[in-house]
Amino acid sequence: MSAIYISYSTDDKKFAKKLTKDLEKSGHKPWLDEWEIKVGDSIHKKLEEGIANADFVVVILSPNAVQSGWVDNEWRAKHWEEIKKKEVLVLPVLLRDCEIPTLLKTKKYADFRKDHSRGIAQLMAAINPVIKDSGTEILTTDHFSQEVSGLITEVQSQKMPLSQSISKALDIAVR
């Protein structure tokens, strides 16, 4: 599965931890500073290693995050790699309305403002198309989106509890 660096403002730590756990449950390897940087470690060195080793950088966007120099530096480091490789490596996650940085305005974001499960589905759809399933088949966004959209419809029509839908969405994501 994918190594995913989580870039966030400390004011959004609760959400960052929840997102990290969701990604972990789906079989990914999220990198969260609080979990990876130990007492005595060089903070800059660990951040650089985390970003360099990540398949993706998920940048959590909120008013505090867009004002943070740390968050800005983290996603921009992966952005230049994205340009060189011509691959999607920076995945914006909109937590709260904010002024989205200019370089990220052209990207579609996973929208977590009102519906966490929908945001997870959007994020997983961006991550999973490049993941090989048992080394034989590449998942497509269309296939994944159709299944997750069906789950969202069931939740919205109250045919399925939200927790069950999230569980099924995560199962779909790791297939």
C-alpha positions as CSV (number, residue, x, y, z in Angstrom):
1,M,0.0,0.0,0.0
2,S,1.0,3.6,-0.1
3,A,3.2,5.6,2.2
4,I,1.3,8.8,3.0
5,Y,2.7,11.9,4.7
6,I,0.1,14.0,6.6
7,S,0.7,17.7,6.5
8,Y,-1.5,19.7,8.9
9,S,-1.7,22.6,11.3
10,T,-1.4,21.6,15.0
11,D,-4.9,23.2,15.4
12,D,-6.2,20.4,13.2
13,K,-4.4,17.6,15.1
14,K,-7.6,15.8,16.1
15,F,-8.8,15.5,12.5
16,A,-5.2,14.6,11.3
17,K,-5.1,11.7,13.9
18,K,-8.6,10.5,12.8
19,L,-7.6,10.6,9.1
20,T,-4.3,8.9,9.9
21,K,-6.2,6.1,11.6
22,D,-8.6,5.8,8.7
23,L,-5.7,5.5,6.3
24,E,-4.0,2.9,8.5
25,K,-7.2,0.8,8.7
26,S,-7.3,0.7,4.9
27,G,-3.8,-0.7,4.8
28,H,-1.8,2.4,4.0
29,K,1.3,3.6,5.9
30,P,0.5,7.1,7.1
31,W,3.3,9.3,8.4
32,L,2.2,11.6,11.3
33,D,4.9,13.8,12.9
34,E,3.6,13.1,16.4
35,W,4.0,9.3,15.9
36,E,7.3,9.4,14.0
37,I,9.4,12.1,15.6
38,K,10.9,10.9,18.9
39,V,12.7,12.9,21.7
40,G,16.2,13.8,20.5
41,D,15.4,13.4,16.8
42,S,16.2,16.2,14.4
43,I,12.7,17.6,13.5
44,H,13.8,18.9,10.1
45,K,15.6,15.7,9.2
46,K,12.6,13.5,10.1
47,L,10.2,15.8,8.2
48,E,12.4,15.7,5.1
49,E,12.7,11.8,5.4
50,G,8.9,11.5,5.8
51,I,8.2,13.6,2.7
52,A,10.9,12.0,0.6
53,N,9.7,8.5,1.4
54,A,6.0,9.3,0.9
55,D,4.1,8.2,-2.2
56,F,1.7,11.0,-1.5
57,V,1.5,14.1,0.7
58,V,-2.0,14.8,2.0
59,V,-2.3,18.4,2.9
60,I,-5.1,19.2,5.3
61,L,-6.5,22.7,4.4
62,S,-8.0,25.0,7.0
63,P,-7.6,28.6,7.8
64,N,-4.8,27.8,10.2
65,A,-3.1,25.4,7.8
66,V,-2.9,27.9,5.0
67,Q,-1.2,30.4,7.4
68,S,1.3,27.9,8.5
69,G,4.8,28.1,7.1
70,W,5.5,24.5,8.1
71,V,2.4,23.2,6.2
72,D,3.3,25.3,3.2
73,N,6.9,24.0,3.0
74,E,5.8,20.4,3.4
75,W,3.4,20.2,0.5
76,R,5.5,22.4,-1.7
77,A,8.5,20.0,-1.3
78,K,6.4,17.2,-2.8
79,H,4.8,19.5,-5.4
80,W,8.1,20.0,-7.2
81,E,8.6,16.3,-7.3
82,E,5.0,16.0,-8.7
83,I,5.9,18.4,-11.5
84,K,9.1,16.5,-12.4
85,K,7.4,13.1,-12.4
86,K,4.2,14.3,-14.0
87,E,2.2,12.3,-11.4
88,V,-0.3,13.3,-8.8
89,L,1.6,13.3,-5.4
90,V,0.0,16.1,-3.5
91,L,-3.6,15.4,-2.4
92,P,-5.5,18.4,-0.9
93,V,-8.1,17.7,1.8
94,L,-10.5,20.5,2.6
95,L,-11.3,20.4,6.3
96,R,-12.8,24.0,6.6
97,D,-13.4,26.8,4.2
98,C,-10.2,28.8,3.6
99,E,-8.2,30.6,1.0
100,I,-6.7,27.7,-0.9
101,P,-3.1,28.4,-2.0
102,T,-2.7,29.4,-5.6
103,L,-0.8,26.2,-6.7
104,L,-3.5,24.0,-5.1
105,K,-6.4,25.9,-6.6
106,T,-6.1,23.9,-9.8
107,K,-6.4,20.6,-8.0
108,K,-9.6,18.8,-7.0
109,Y,-9.7,18.3,-3.2
110,A,-11.3,15.7,-1.0
111,D,-14.1,17.6,0.8
112,F,-14.4,16.8,4.5
113,R,-16.3,19.9,5.4
114,K,-19.7,18.3,5.9
115,D,-19.3,14.5,5.4
116,H,-16.3,12.6,6.7
117,S,-17.2,9.3,4.9
118,R,-17.6,11.1,1.6
119,G,-14.2,12.8,2.1
120,I,-12.6,9.5,2.8
121,A,-14.2,8.0,-0.3
122,Q,-12.9,10.9,-2.5
123,L,-9.4,10.6,-0.9
124,M,-9.3,6.8,-1.4
125,A,-10.4,7.2,-5.0
126,A,-7.3,9.4,-5.6
127,I,-4.9,7.0,-3.8
128,N,-6.1,3.6,-5.0
129,P,-6.0,3.9,-8.8
130,V,-2.2,3.6,-8.6
131,I,-2.3,0.6,-6.2
132,K,-2.0,-2.9,-7.6
133,D,-4.4,-5.4,-6.2
134,S,-2.5,-8.6,-5.5
135,G,0.0,-7.5,-8.2
136,T,-2.3,-8.3,-11.1
137,E,-5.0,-5.6,-11.5
138,I,-5.0,-1.9,-11.1
139,L,-8.1,-0.4,-9.4
140,T,-9.8,2.3,-11.4
141,T,-11.4,5.4,-10.0
142,D,-14.6,4.6,-11.9
143,H,-15.0,1.1,-10.4
144,F,-14.2,2.4,-6.9
145,S,-16.4,5.5,-7.2
146,Q,-19.4,3.5,-8.3
147,E,-19.2,1.2,-5.3
148,V,-18.6,4.0,-2.8
149,S,-21.3,6.1,-4.4
150,G,-23.7,3.2,-3.8
151,L,-22.7,3.1,-0.2
152,I,-23.2,6.9,0.2
153,T,-26.7,6.6,-1.4
154,E,-27.5,3.8,1.1
155,V,-26.4,6.0,4.0
156,Q,-28.3,9.1,2.8
157,S,-31.4,7.0,2.4
158,Q,-30.8,5.6,5.9
159,K,-30.7,2.0,4.6
160,M,-27.3,1.5,6.2
161,P,-25.7,3.0,9.3
162,L,-22.8,5.4,8.6
163,S,-20.3,3.2,10.6
164,Q,-21.2,0.1,8.4
165,S,-20.8,2.2,5.3
166,I,-17.4,3.4,6.3
167,S,-16.3,-0.1,7.1
168,K,-17.5,-1.3,3.7
169,A,-15.8,1.7,2.0
170,L,-12.5,0.8,3.7
171,D,-12.9,-2.9,2.6
172,I,-13.4,-1.7,-1.0
173,A,-10.3,0.5,-0.7
174,V,-8.0,-2.4,0.3
175,R,-9.2,-4.8,-2.4
